[in-house]
Amino acid sequence: MNLLEIRKLFIKASGRYDLVYSNYRNRGADYYINAGQRLLDSQFERTDSEAWHTPVSGLTEGSYYLDIDHCRYVKKVLVVSDTGTVRLERKNLRWMIKNYPQPFSLGQGGTPVYYAVIPSRTSPELEHRQASEFTGLVDTSYQTFGTEDYGKTRLLILPKADKDYEIEILASFYSRPFTGEWFDQDRENNLAATEGLRLRYSDGSVWKCLSSGTLGSQEPDILGAKIESSITDGDVTVEKVSHFSEIDDKTYWSEKFPEALVLAAQAQLEASYGNLTGFANRLASIREIVRGTLVDVSGKDFTDGVQMESSWRV
């Protein structure tokens, strides 16, 4: 099932029609659906949670770290070049600092040999500090300053690349959150969308412009609308927009276990009421529904002996 179908089922099951507009566009429902999906990810190890990830830009010359979105744990990292494919040896940050005492950005380049899953963020007190303030005190070359991005896992790869390399990463991933919007640039051409014109007035109201040229119904300012072009005349802005079609927004849980996803969304809704009994009852029902996935996972082959770890642990 797609996001729109899941949303309709959730609304009908919960009776919370205030969480959608009259045409079932999101008005808060997706918050609980995404929360339900996170609950499922945290409770159950999916058979397909492991996947190969290839960063689009690879590891470019002079680079020594990569960021991965939605990563649970990293199992294997391969470096691919014109001379062949090599599996990197996993180390921890302490080992990396001891064996590469120079700031990583200043170290000599070479063919990558080691990787480590590292914490890249600084403490909250240092969020607004600049890396230049710490020059000569600590190696800040792999740290993130001025921003907090908790959705990424950072891989430190040493020695830094002496040329461009393709990287292949075998890791376990959380489900991609539902958005009902445009994703990244690379996917835009693969998403179904509807185009049209709308009028935005200076008072903030937005009205649909029908193909006949007449003014249609007032509509909410949907986040999923992508403005292709606009022309402003006085108090009115004419916008050519395209909307992401929610029929293409699917994840593992919506496709394989839609009934579990709807129940999980309801469970999170019950939790927001403080109804722990309702939450526990729905979670028990979900466990019965997805019990087969646990059997499948228990039979997976872990012959390479890599222990599952939290993505932040070093």
C-alpha positions as protocol buffer text, in pm:
chain_id: "A"
residue {
  index: 1
  type: MET
  ca { x: 0 y: 0 z: 0 }
}
residue {
  index: 2
  type: ASN
  ca { x: 107 y: 360 z: -51 }
}
residue {
  index: 3
  type: LEU
  ca { x: 105 y: 649 z: 192 }
}
residue {
  index: 4
  type: LEU
  ca { x: -238 y: 775 z: 90 }
}
residue {
  index: 5
  type: GLU
  ca { x: -395 y: 430 z: 140 }
}
residue {
  index: 6
  type: ILE
  ca { x: -225 y: 387 z: 478 }
}
residue {
  index: 7
  type: ARG
  ca { x: -341 y: 734 z: 582 }
}
residue {
  index: 8
  type: LYS
  ca { x: -702 y: 657 z: 491 }
}
residue {
  index: 9
  type: LEU
  ca { x: -699 y: 331 z: 687 }
}
residue {
  index: 10
  type: PHE
  ca { x: -542 y: 500 z: 989 }
}
residue {
  index: 11
  type: ILE
  ca { x: -798 y: 780 z: 988 }
}
residue {
  index: 12
  type: LYS
  ca { x: -1091 y: 541 z: 956 }
}
residue {
  index: 13
  type: ALA
  ca { x: -957 y: 311 z: 1228 }
}
residue {
  index: 14
  type: SER
  ca { x: -880 y: 594 z: 1472 }
}
residue {
  index: 15
  type: GLY
  ca { x: -1174 y: 819 z: 1389 }
}
residue {
  index: 16
  type: ARG
  ca { x: -941 y: 1120 z: 1388 }
}
residue {
  index: 17
  type: TYR
  ca { x: -1071 y: 1290 z: 1076 }
}
residue {
  index: 18
  type: ASP
  ca { x: -929 y: 1617 z: 1206 }
}
residue {
  index: 19
  type: LEU
  ca { x: -582 y: 1487 z: 1111 }
}
residue {
  index: 20
  type: VAL
  ca { x: -659 y: 1515 z: 739 }
}
residue {
  index: 21
  type: TYR
  ca { x: -830 y: 1759 z: 507 }
}
residue {
  index: 22
  type: SER
  ca { x: -1150 y: 1661 z: 330 }
}
residue {
  index: 23
  type: ASN
  ca { x: -953 y: 1505 z: 42 }
}
residue {
  index: 24
  type: TYR
  ca { x: -734 y: 1307 z: 286 }
}
residue {
  index: 25
  type: ARG
  ca { x: -432 y: 1531 z: 244 }
}
residue {
  index: 26
  type: ASN
  ca { x: -208 y: 1529 z: 546 }
}
residue {
  index: 27
  type: ARG
  ca { x: -301 y: 1755 z: 835 }
}
residue {
  index: 28
  type: GLY
  ca { x: -105 y: 1578 z: 1107 }
}
residue {
  index: 29
  type: ALA
  ca { x: -179 y: 1213 z: 1034 }
}
residue {
  index: 30
  type: ASP
  ca { x: 165 y: 1147 z: 884 }
}
residue {
  index: 31
  type: TYR
  ca { x: 327 y: 1236 z: 1216 }
}
residue {
  index: 32
  type: TYR
  ca { x: 169 y: 930 z: 1376 }
}
residue {
  index: 33
  type: ILE
  ca { x: 230 y: 710 z: 1071 }
}
residue {
  index: 34
  type: ASN
  ca { x: 601 y: 794 z: 1077 }
}
residue {
  index: 35
  type: ALA
  ca { x: 610 y: 746 z: 1454 }
}
residue {
  index: 36
  type: GLY
  ca { x: 448 y: 406 z: 1404 }
}
residue {
  index: 37
  type: GLN
  ca { x: 707 y: 310 z: 1144 }
}
residue {
  index: 38
  type: ARG
  ca { x: 989 y: 407 z: 1382 }
}
residue {
  index: 39
  type: LEU
  ca { x: 824 y: 190 z: 1646 }
}
residue {
  index: 40
  type: LEU
  ca { x: 822 y: -107 z: 1408 }
}
residue {
  index: 41
  type: ASP
  ca { x: 1186 y: -50 z: 1313 }
}
residue {
  index: 42
  type: SER
  ca { x: 1289 y: -39 z: 1679 }
}
residue {
  index: 43
  type: GLN
  ca { x: 1095 y: -352 z: 1774 }
}
residue {
  index: 44
  type: PHE
  ca { x: 1164 y: -584 z: 1481 }
}
residue {
  index: 45
  type: GLU
  ca { x: 1473 y: -670 z: 1278 }
}
residue {
  index: 46
  type: ARG
  ca { x: 1357 y: -683 z: 918 }
}
residue {
  index: 47
  type: THR
  ca { x: 1484 y: -942 z: 675 }
}
residue {
  index: 48
  type: ASP
  ca { x: 1570 y: -668 z: 427 }
}
residue {
  index: 49
  type: SER
  ca { x: 1706 y: -407 z: 668 }
}
residue {
  index: 50
  type: GLU
  ca { x: 2054 y: -485 z: 538 }
}
residue {
  index: 51
  type: ALA
  ca { x: 2130 y: -329 z: 204 }
}
residue {
  index: 52
  type: TRP
  ca { x: 2419 y: -214 z: -12 }
}
residue {
  index: 53
  type: HIS
  ca { x: 2471 y: 160 z: -20 }
}
residue {
  index: 54
  type: THR
  ca { x: 2683 y: 337 z: -280 }
}
residue {
  index: 55
  type: PRO
  ca { x: 2741 y: 709 z: -212 }
}
residue {
  index: 56
  type: VAL
  ca { x: 2668 y: 901 z: -532 }
}
residue {
  index: 57
  type: SER
  ca { x: 2990 y: 1102 z: -520 }
}
residue {
  index: 58
  type: GLY
  ca { x: 3200 y: 816 z: -384 }
}
residue {
  index: 59
  type: LEU
  ca { x: 3515 y: 900 z: -188 }
}
residue {
  index: 60
  type: THR
  ca { x: 3675 y: 1186 z: -374 }
}
residue {
  index: 61
  type: GLU
  ca { x: 4044 y: 1270 z: -373 }
}
residue {
  index: 62
  type: GLY
  ca { x: 4149 y: 1419 z: -39 }
}
residue {
  index: 63
  type: SER
  ca { x: 3836 y: 1296 z: 140 }
}
residue {
  index: 64
  type: TYR
  ca { x: 3851 y: 1088 z: 456 }
}
residue {
  index: 65
  type: TYR
  ca { x: 3491 y: 1053 z: 575 }
}
residue {
  index: 66
  type: LEU
  ca { x: 3141 y: 977 z: 444 }
}
residue {
  index: 67
  type: ASP
  ca { x: 2794 y: 1036 z: 591 }
}
residue {
  index: 68
  type: ILE
  ca { x: 2509 y: 784 z: 565 }
}
residue {
  index: 69
  type: ASP
  ca { x: 2141 y: 859 z: 626 }
}
residue {
  index: 70
  type: HIS
  ca { x: 1908 y: 633 z: 828 }
}
residue {
  index: 71
  type: CYS
  ca { x: 2186 y: 389 z: 920 }
}
residue {
  index: 72
  type: ARG
  ca { x: 2147 y: 143 z: 1211 }
}
residue {
  index: 73
  type: TYR
  ca { x: 2485 y: -28 z: 1193 }
}
residue {
  index: 74
  type: VAL
  ca { x: 2760 y: -82 z: 939 }
}
residue {
  index: 75
  type: LYS
  ca { x: 2861 y: -436 z: 852 }
}
residue {
  index: 76
  type: LYS
  ca { x: 3112 y: -408 z: 569 }
}
residue {
  index: 77
  type: VAL
  ca { x: 3289 y: -136 z: 366 }
}
residue {
  index: 78
  type: LEU
  ca { x: 3451 y: -201 z: 28 }
}
residue {
  index: 79
  type: VAL
  ca { x: 3673 y: 26 z: -179 }
}
residue {
  index: 80
  type: VAL
  ca { x: 3647 y: -17 z: -555 }
}
residue {
  index: 81
  type: SER
  ca { x: 3911 y: 115 z: -795 }
}
residue {
  index: 82
  type: ASP
  ca { x: 4053 y: 27 z: -1132 }
}
residue {
  index: 83
  type: THR
  ca { x: 4290 y: -220 z: -963 }
}
residue {
  index: 84
  type: GLY
  ca { x: 4017 y: -419 z: -788 }
}
residue {
  index: 85
  type: THR
  ca { x: 3796 y: -434 z: -480 }
}
residue {
  index: 86
  type: VAL
  ca { x: 3933 y: -430 z: -124 }
}
residue {
  index: 87
  type: ARG
  ca { x: 3745 y: -478 z: 202 }
}
residue {
  index: 88
  type: LEU
  ca { x: 3843 y: -219 z: 463 }
}
residue {
  index: 89
  type: GLU
  ca { x: 3944 y: -324 z: 813 }
}
residue {
  index: 90
  type: ARG
  ca { x: 3726 y: -190 z: 1091 }
}
residue {
  index: 91
  type: LYS
  ca { x: 3889 y: 3 z: 1377 }
}
residue {
  index: 92
  type: ASN
  ca { x: 3769 y: 241 z: 1646 }
}
residue {
  index: 93
  type: LEU
  ca { x: 3835 y: 613 z: 1672 }
}
residue {
  index: 94
  type: ARG
  ca { x: 4093 y: 567 z: 1947 }
}
residue {
  index: 95
  type: TRP
  ca { x: 4300 y: 342 z: 1721 }
}
residue {
  index: 96
  type: MET
  ca { x: 4270 y: 586 z: 1432 }
}
residue {
  index: 97
  type: ILE
  ca { x: 4394 y: 881 z: 1638 }
}
residue {
  index: 98
  type: LYS
  ca { x: 4684 y: 679 z: 1780 }
}
residue {
  index: 99
  type: ASN
  ca { x: 4804 y: 551 z: 1442 }
}
residue {
  index: 100
  type: TYR
  ca { x: 4734 y: 872 z: 1247 }
}
residue {
  index: 101
  type: PRO
  ca { x: 4847 y: 1142 z: 1493 }
}
residue {
  index: 102
  type: GLN
  ca { x: 4839 y: 1423 z: 1237 }
}
residue {
  index: 103
  type: PRO
  ca { x: 4507 y: 1597 z: 1171 }
}
residue {
  index: 104
  type: PHE
  ca { x: 4336 y: 1368 z: 923 }
}
residue {
  index: 105
  type: SER
  ca { x: 4299 y: 1648 z: 670 }
}
residue {
  index: 106
  type: LEU
  ca { x: 4677 y: 1702 z: 669 }
}
residue {
  index: 107
  type: GLY
  ca { x: 4783 y: 1339 z: 657 }
}
residue {
  index: 108
  type: GLN
  ca { x: 4945 y: 1180 z: 355 }
}
residue {
  index: 109
  type: GLY
  ca { x: 4703 y: 1039 z: 99 }
}
residue {
  index: 110
  type: GLY
  ca { x: 4694 y: 677 z: -9 }
}
residue {
  index: 111
  type: THR
  ca { x: 4468 y: 382 z: -79 }
}
residue {
  index: 112
  type: PRO
  ca { x: 4209 y: 356 z: 204 }
}
residue {
  index: 113
  type: VAL
  ca { x: 4272 y: 64 z: 438 }
}
residue {
  index: 114
  type: TYR
  ca { x: 4073 y: 127 z: 758 }
}
residue {
  index: 115
  type: TYR
  ca { x: 3734 y: 264 z: 857 }
}
residue {
  index: 116
  type: ALA
  ca { x: 3566 y: 354 z: 1184 }
}
residue {
  index: 117
  type: VAL
  ca { x: 3210 y: 450 z: 1275 }
}
residue {
  index: 118
  type: ILE
  ca { x: 3258 y: 773 z: 1466 }
}
residue {
  index: 119
  type: PRO
  ca { x: 3069 y: 1044 z: 1652 }
}
residue {
  index: 120
  type: SER
  ca { x: 3113 y: 1357 z: 1441 }
}
residue {
  index: 121
  type: ARG
  ca { x: 2908 y: 1607 z: 1641 }
}
residue {
  index: 122
  type: THR
  ca { x: 3036 y: 1841 z: 1908 }
}
residue {
  index: 123
  type: SER
  ca { x: 2863 y: 1896 z: 2241 }
}
residue {
  index: 124
  type: PRO
  ca { x: 2560 y: 2128 z: 2257 }
}
residue {
  index: 125
  type: GLU
  ca { x: 2771 y: 2400 z: 2421 }
}
residue {
  index: 126
  type: LEU
  ca { x: 2998 y: 2408 z: 2116 }
}
residue {
  index: 127
  type: GLU
  ca { x: 2721 y: 2415 z: 1858 }
}
residue {
  index: 128
  type: HIS
  ca { x: 2788 y: 2776 z: 1763 }
}
residue {
  index: 129
  type: ARG
  ca { x: 3167 y: 2762 z: 1787 }
}
residue {
  index: 130
  type: GLN
  ca { x: 3389 y: 2755 z: 1481 }
}
residue {
  index: 131
  type: ALA
  ca { x: 3647 y: 2489 z: 1400 }
}
residue {
  index: 132
  type: SER
  ca { x: 3912 y: 2761 z: 1362 }
}
residue {
  index: 133
  type: GLU
  ca { x: 3886 y: 2834 z: 1735 }
}
residue {
  index: 134
  type: PHE
  ca { x: 4032 y: 2491 z: 1811 }
}
residue {
  index: 135
  type: THR
  ca { x: 4318 y: 2485 z: 1562 }
}
residue {
  index: 136
  type: GLY
  ca { x: 4627 y: 2342 z: 1728 }
}
residue {
  index: 137
  type: LEU
  ca { x: 4433 y: 2206 z: 2022 }
}
residue {
  index: 138
  type: VAL
  ca { x: 4240 y: 1911 z: 1880 }
}
residue {
  index: 139
  type: ASP
  ca { x: 4183 y: 1750 z: 1543 }
}
residue {
  index: 140
  type: THR
  ca { x: 3858 y: 1907 z: 1426 }
}
residue {
  index: 141
  type: SER
  ca { x: 3884 y: 1788 z: 1067 }
}
residue {
  index: 142
  type: TYR
  ca { x: 3615 y: 1519 z: 1104 }
}
residue {
  index: 143
  type: GLN
  ca { x: 3384 y: 1710 z: 1340 }
}
residue {
  index: 144
  type: THR
  ca { x: 3067 y: 1900 z: 1256 }
}
residue {
  index: 145
  type: PHE
  ca { x: 3041 y: 2257 z: 1384 }
}
residue {
  index: 146
  type: GLY
  ca { x: 2750 y: 2498 z: 1371 }
}
residue {
  index: 147
  type: THR
  ca { x: 2489 y: 2235 z: 1288 }
}
residue {
  index: 148
  type: GLU
  ca { x: 2335 y: 1925 z: 1440 }
}
residue {
  index: 149
  type: ASP
  ca { x: 2232 y: 1643 z: 1212 }
}
residue {
  index: 150
  type: TYR
  ca { x: 2129 y: 1344 z: 1419 }
}
residue {
  index: 151
  type: GLY
  ca { x: 2004 y: 1147 z: 1121 }
}
residue {
  index: 152
  type: LYS
  ca { x: 2352 y: 1071 z: 984 }
}
residue {
  index: 153
  type: THR
  ca { x: 2618 y: 814 z: 1064 }
}
residue {
  index: 154
  type: ARG
  ca { x: 2975 y: 917 z: 982 }
}
residue {
  index: 155
  type: LEU
  ca { x: 3244 y: 680 z: 856 }
}
residue {
  index: 156
  type: LEU
  ca { x: 3606 y: 784 z: 902 }
}
residue {
  index: 157
  type: ILE
  ca { x: 3818 y: 629 z: 624 }
}
residue {
  index: 158
  type: LEU
  ca { x: 4199 y: 635 z: 638 }
}
residue {
  index: 159
  type: PRO
  ca { x: 4440 y: 709 z: 494 }
}
residue {
  index: 160
  type: LYS
  ca { x: 4263 y: 988 z: 311 }
}
residue {
  index: 161
  type: ALA
  ca { x: 4199 y: 913 z: -54 }
}
residue {
  index: 162
  type: ASP
  ca { x: 4483 y: 984 z: -295 }
}
residue {
  index: 163
  type: LYS
  ca { x: 4237 y: 972 z: -586 }
}
residue {
  index: 164
  type: ASP
  ca { x: 3867 y: 914 z: -648 }
}
residue {
  index: 165
  type: TYR
  ca { x: 3731 y: 581 z: -524 }
}
residue {
  index: 166
  type: GLU
  ca { x: 3393 y: 413 z: -543 }
}
residue {
  index: 167
  type: ILE
  ca { x: 3268 y: 298 z: -204 }
}
residue {
  index: 168
  type: GLU
  ca { x: 3029 y: 9 z: -138 }
}
residue {
  index: 169
  type: ILE
  ca { x: 2879 y: -11 z: 213 }
}
residue {
  index: 170
  type: LEU
  ca { x: 2681 y: -305 z: 350 }
}
residue {
  index: 171
  type: ALA
  ca { x: 2472 y: -175 z: 640 }
}
residue {
  index: 172
  type: SER
  ca { x: 2140 y: -204 z: 816 }
}
residue {
  index: 173
  type: PHE
  ca { x: 1901 y: 84 z: 766 }
}
residue {
  index: 174
  type: TYR
  ca { x: 1594 y: 230 z: 929 }
}
residue {
  index: 175
  type: SER
  ca { x: 1296 y: 277 z: 700 }
}
residue {
  index: 176
  type: ARG
  ca { x: 1287 y: 598 z: 499 }
}
residue {
  index: 177
  type: PRO
  ca { x: 1033 y: 834 z: 657 }
}
residue {
  index: 178
  type: PHE
  ca { x: 716 y: 905 z: 463 }
}
residue {
  index: 179
  type: THR
  ca { x: 717 y: 1257 z: 328 }
}
residue {
  index: 180
  type: GLY
  ca { x: 438 y: 1295 z: 75 }
}
residue {
  index: 181
  type: GLU
  ca { x: 671 y: 1550 z: -85 }
}
residue {
  index: 182
  type: TRP
  ca { x: 947 y: 1572 z: -339 }
}
residue {
  index: 183
  type: PHE
  ca { x: 1258 y: 1386 z: -237 }
}
residue {
  index: 184
  type: ASP
  ca { x: 1606 y: 1457 z: -371 }
}
residue {
  index: 185
  type: GLN
  ca { x: 1693 y: 1578 z: -718 }
}
residue {
  index: 186
  type: ASP
  ca { x: 1793 y: 1234 z: -842 }
}
residue {
  index: 187
  type: ARG
  ca { x: 1445 y: 1092 z: -785 }
}
residue {
  index: 188
  type: GLU
  ca { x: 1234 y: 1374 z: -921 }
}
residue {
  index: 189
  type: ASN
  ca { x: 1209 y: 1232 z: -1271 }
}
residue {
  index: 190
  type: ASN
  ca { x: 1083 y: 900 z: -1132 }
}
residue {
  index: 191
  type: LEU
  ca { x: 796 y: 1044 z: -929 }
}
residue {
  index: 192
  type: ALA
  ca { x: 445 y: 1090 z: -1060 }
}
residue {
  index: 193
  type: ALA
  ca { x: 327 y: 1447 z: -1020 }
}
residue {
  index: 194
  type: THR
  ca { x: 30 y: 1662 z: -1113 }
}
residue {
  index: 195
  type: GLU
  ca { x: 87 y: 2013 z: -1245 }
}
residue {
  index: 196
  type: GLY
  ca { x: -141 y: 2313 z: -1225 }
}
residue {
  index: 197
  type: LEU
  ca { x: -177 y: 2682 z: -1147 }
}
residue {
  index: 198
  type: ARG
  ca { x: -272 y: 2838 z: -818 }
}
residue {
  index: 199
  type: LEU
  ca { x: -315 y: 3193 z: -693 }
}
residue {
  index: 200
  type: ARG
  ca { x: -149 y: 3313 z: -374 }
}
residue {
  index: 201
  type: TYR
  ca { x: -289 y: 3635 z: -224 }
}
residue {
  index: 202
  type: SER
  ca { x: -110 y: 3878 z: 6 }
}
residue {
  index: 203
  type: ASP
  ca { x: -330 y: 3767 z: 296 }
}
residue {
  index: 204
  type: GLY
  ca { x: -170 y: 3422 z: 271 }
}
residue {
  index: 205
  type: SER
  ca { x: -467 y: 3239 z: 119 }
}
residue {
  index: 206
  type: VAL
  ca { x: -406 y: 2997 z: -169 }
}
residue {
  index: 207
  type: TRP
  ca { x: -666 y: 2917 z: -436 }
}
residue {
  index: 208
  type: LYS
  ca { x: -662 y: 2654 z: -707 }
}
residue {
  index: 209
  type: CYS
  ca { x: -693 y: 2782 z: -1063 }
}
residue {
  index: 210
  type: LEU
  ca { x: -906 y: 2553 z: -1279 }
}
residue {
  index: 211
  type: SER
  ca { x: -817 y: 2458 z: -1637 }
}
residue {
  index: 212
  type: SER
  ca { x: -1111 y: 2670 z: -1754 }
}
residue {
  index: 213
  type: GLY
  ca { x: -937 y: 2976 z: -1614 }
}
residue {
  index: 214
  type: THR
  ca { x: -1186 y: 3023 z: -1332 }
}
residue {
  index: 215
  type: LEU
  ca { x: -1105 y: 3028 z: -963 }
}
residue {
  index: 216
  type: GLY
  ca { x: -1146 y: 2692 z: -794 }
}
residue {
  index: 217
  type: SER
  ca { x: -1158 y: 2594 z: -430 }
}
residue {
  index: 218
  type: GLN
  ca { x: -932 y: 2729 z: -160 }
}
residue {
  index: 219
  type: GLU
  ca { x: -662 y: 2476 z: -72 }
}
residue {
  index: 220
  type: PRO
  ca { x: -405 y: 2443 z: 205 }
}
residue {
  index: 221
  type: ASP
  ca { x: -48 y: 2543 z: 133 }
}
residue {
  index: 222
  type: ILE
  ca { x: 75 y: 2186 z: 91 }
}
residue {
  index: 223
  type: LEU
  ca { x: 442 y: 2130 z: 174 }
}
residue {
  index: 224
  type: GLY
  ca { x: 462 y: 1879 z: -110 }
}
residue {
  index: 225
  type: ALA
  ca { x: 399 y: 2147 z: -371 }
}
residue {
  index: 226
  type: LYS
  ca { x: 701 y: 2235 z: -576 }
}
residue {
  index: 227
  type: ILE
  ca { x: 685 y: 2582 z: -733 }
}
residue {
  index: 228
  type: GLU
  ca { x: 810 y: 2555 z: -1090 }
}
residue {
  index: 229
  type: SER
  ca { x: 770 y: 2928 z: -1167 }
}
residue {
  index: 230
  type: SER
  ca { x: 577 y: 3231 z: -1041 }
}
residue {
  index: 231
  type: ILE
  ca { x: 468 y: 3577 z: -1151 }
}
residue {
  index: 232
  type: THR
  ca { x: 357 y: 3849 z: -908 }
}
residue {
  index: 233
  type: ASP
  ca { x: 113 y: 4123 z: -1005 }
}
residue {
  index: 234
  type: GLY
  ca { x: 15 y: 4350 z: -720 }
}
residue {
  index: 235
  type: ASP
  ca { x: -133 y: 4148 z: -435 }
}
residue {
  index: 236
  type: VAL
  ca { x: -158 y: 3827 z: -638 }
}
residue {
  index: 237
  type: THR
  ca { x: 112 y: 3573 z: -724 }
}
residue {
  index: 238
  type: VAL
  ca { x: 40 y: 3316 z: -994 }
}
residue {
  index: 239
  type: GLU
  ca { x: 234 y: 2997 z: -923 }
}
residue {
  index: 240
  type: LYS
  ca { x: 288 y: 2703 z: -1153 }
}
residue {
  index: 241
  type: VAL
  ca { x: 318 y: 2408 z: -917 }
}
residue {
  index: 242
  type: SER
  ca { x: 358 y: 2034 z: -926 }
}
residue {
  index: 243
  type: HIS
  ca { x: 253 y: 1805 z: -642 }
}
residue {
  index: 244
  type: PHE
  ca { x: 423 y: 1481 z: -551 }
}
residue {
  index: 245
  type: SER
  ca { x: 182 y: 1195 z: -603 }
}
residue {
  index: 246
  type: GLU
  ca { x: 142 y: 1004 z: -277 }
}
residue {
  index: 247
  type: ILE
  ca { x: 73 y: 685 z: -470 }
}
residue {
  index: 248
  type: ASP
  ca { x: 451 y: 647 z: -513 }
}
residue {
  index: 249
  type: ASP
  ca { x: 542 y: 694 z: -145 }
}
residue {
  index: 250
  type: LYS
  ca { x: 593 y: 340 z: -15 }
}
residue {
  index: 251
  type: THR
  ca { x: 819 y: 166 z: 236 }
}
residue {
  index: 252
  type: TYR
  ca { x: 885 y: -191 z: 349 }
}
residue {
  index: 253
  type: TRP
  ca { x: 618 y: -173 z: 618 }
}
residue {
  index: 254
  type: SER
  ca { x: 348 y: -21 z: 399 }
}
residue {
  index: 255
  type: GLU
  ca { x: 405 y: -286 z: 133 }
}
residue {
  index: 256
  type: LYS
  ca { x: 469 y: -601 z: 339 }
}
residue {
  index: 257
  type: PHE
  ca { x: 276 y: -536 z: 660 }
}
residue {
  index: 258
  type: PRO
  ca { x: 30 y: -247 z: 608 }
}
residue {
  index: 259
  type: GLU
  ca { x: -195 y: -378 z: 886 }
}
residue {
  index: 260
  type: ALA
  ca { x: 99 y: -364 z: 1129 }
}
residue {
  index: 261
  type: LEU
  ca { x: 184 y: -9 z: 1020 }
}
residue {
  index: 262
  type: VAL
  ca { x: -173 y: 110 z: 1076 }
}
residue {
  index: 263
  type: LEU
  ca { x: -178 y: -54 z: 1420 }
}
residue {
  index: 264
  type: ALA
  ca { x: 159 y: 101 z: 1504 }
}
residue {
  index: 265
  type: ALA
  ca { x: 31 y: 446 z: 1408 }
}
residue {
  index: 266
  type: GLN
  ca { x: -272 y: 386 z: 1633 }
}
residue {
  index: 267
  type: ALA
  ca { x: -42 y: 271 z: 1913 }
}
residue {
  index: 268
  type: GLN
  ca { x: 151 y: 597 z: 1896 }
}
residue {
  index: 269
  type: LEU
  ca { x: -175 y: 789 z: 1894 }
}
residue {
  index: 270
  type: GLU
  ca { x: -286 y: 601 z: 2208 }
}
residue {
  index: 271
  type: ALA
  ca { x: 47 y: 680 z: 2370 }
}
residue {
  index: 272
  type: SER
  ca { x: -13 y: 1050 z: 2307 }
}
residue {
  index: 273
  type: TYR
  ca { x: -340 y: 1014 z: 2502 }
}
residue {
  index: 274
  type: GLY
  ca { x: -152 y: 852 z: 2790 }
}
residue {
  index: 275
  type: ASN
  ca { x: -340 y: 528 z: 2726 }
}
residue {
  index: 276
  type: LEU
  ca { x: -63 y: 276 z: 2792 }
}
residue {
  index: 277
  type: THR
  ca { x: -308 y: -15 z: 2795 }
}
residue {
  index: 278
  type: GLY
  ca { x: -422 y: 68 z: 2442 }
}
residue {
  index: 279
  type: PHE
  ca { x: -60 y: 107 z: 2336 }
}
residue {
  index: 280
  type: ALA
  ca { x: 39 y: -230 z: 2484 }
}
residue {
  index: 281
  type: ASN
  ca { x: -259 y: -411 z: 2332 }
}
residue {
  index: 282
  type: ARG
  ca { x: -182 y: -286 z: 1984 }
}
residue {
  index: 283
  type: LEU
  ca { x: 186 y: -369 z: 2022 }
}
residue {
  index: 284
  type: ALA
  ca { x: 90 y: -725 z: 2122 }
}
residue {
  index: 285
  type: SER
  ca { x: -126 y: -755 z: 1810 }
}
residue {
  index: 286
  type: ILE
  ca { x: 160 y: -627 z: 1595 }
}
residue {
  index: 287
  type: ARG
  ca { x: 395 y: -893 z: 1736 }
}
residue {
  index: 288
  type: GLU
  ca { x: 154 y: -1166 z: 1629 }
}
residue {
  index: 289
  type: ILE
  ca { x: 127 y: -1018 z: 1280 }
}
residue {
  index: 290
  type: VAL
  ca { x: 501 y: -989 z: 1216 }
}
residue {
  index: 291
  type: ARG
  ca { x: 614 y: -1297 z: 1408 }
}
residue {
  index: 292
  type: GLY
  ca { x: 723 y: -1459 z: 1083 }
}
residue {
  index: 293
  type: THR
  ca { x: 983 y: -1189 z: 1024 }
}
residue {
  index: 294
  type: LEU
  ca { x: 1155 y: -1287 z: 1347 }
}
residue {
  index: 295
  type: VAL
  ca { x: 1176 y: -1647 z: 1228 }
}
residue {
  index: 296
  type: ASP
  ca { x: 1324 y: -1532 z: 897 }
}
residue {
  index: 297
  type: VAL
  ca { x: 1582 y: -1316 z: 1070 }
}
residue {
  index: 298
  type: SER
  ca { x: 1688 y: -1593 z: 1310 }
}
residue {
  index: 299
  type: GLY
  ca { x: 1783 y: -1802 z: 1007 }
}
residue {
  index: 300
  type: LYS
  ca { x: 2001 y: -1537 z: 847 }
}
residue {
  index: 301
  type: ASP
  ca { x: 2362 y: -1625 z: 782 }
}
residue {
  index: 302
  type: PHE
  ca { x: 2612 y: -1430 z: 994 }
}
residue {
  index: 303
  type: THR
  ca { x: 2912 y: -1632 z: 885 }
}
residue {
  index: 304
  type: ASP
  ca { x: 3139 y: -1331 z: 851 }
}
residue {
  index: 305
  type: GLY
  ca { x: 3124 y: -1286 z: 1228 }
}
residue {
  index: 306
  type: VAL
  ca { x: 3048 y: -915 z: 1233 }
}
residue {
  index: 307
  type: GLN
  ca { x: 2861 y: -822 z: 1548 }
}
residue {
  index: 308
  type: MET
  ca { x: 2558 y: -597 z: 1517 }
}
residue {
  index: 309
  type: GLU
  ca { x: 2624 y: -265 z: 1683 }
}
residue {
  index: 310
  type: SER
  ca { x: 2455 y: 68 z: 1732 }
}
residue {
  index: 311
  type: SER
  ca { x: 2559 y: 300 z: 1452 }
}
residue {
  index: 312
  type: TRP
  ca { x: 2716 y: 551 z: 1691 }
}
residue {
  index: 313
  type: ARG
  ca { x: 2927 y: 308 z: 1893 }
}
residue {
  index: 314
  type: VAL
  ca { x: 3304 y: 317 z: 1839 }
}
